[in-house]
Amino acid sequence: MIRIIVWCVLAGGVVWLAGCGANSGDGASPSGAAAGTSLFDAGPRAAEAPVDGALAEVGEGLFKTKTCSTCHGFGVRITGPDLKGVTQRRSATWMEQQMRQPEVMTKTDPIARQLLGQYAVQMPNLMLKPEEIKALIEFLKHKDKELSAVH
């Protein structure tokens, strides 16, 4: 229950911040931050943390069974964004939010909004459990490290 309340307060704050200020039409976000800046993407990139190999294996299976591979590839664009290097571009917090509530993110987060505009496909809410999201992030970190070692 506390987690739901915290999430509601956080989401309300994001919506409030997104609505603050006048929009001058110059591409800057209403809060005055650079376009594409996200409250969830602050801090270290996900790739900076060590990979949990056992969890990454679970995440690899989830990537297939939860149909992530239908829209996403590594080093190739399918329907959704190419995931190669995603853990070097995004924080684990941002990825967690995007996986947990993609429909909320496209309404409140400038990065998610930009991705929706670029790919014109709303990521579906797969109703992932927190442990599934963690496993998927570990898989993405593992995949990025694996692809970095090749090149």
Summary of the structure (lengths in Angstrom):
residues: 151
radius of gyration: 15.9
end to end distance: 45.9
largest distance: 48.7
contacts: 398
relative contact order: 0.17
helix: 61%
strand: 1%
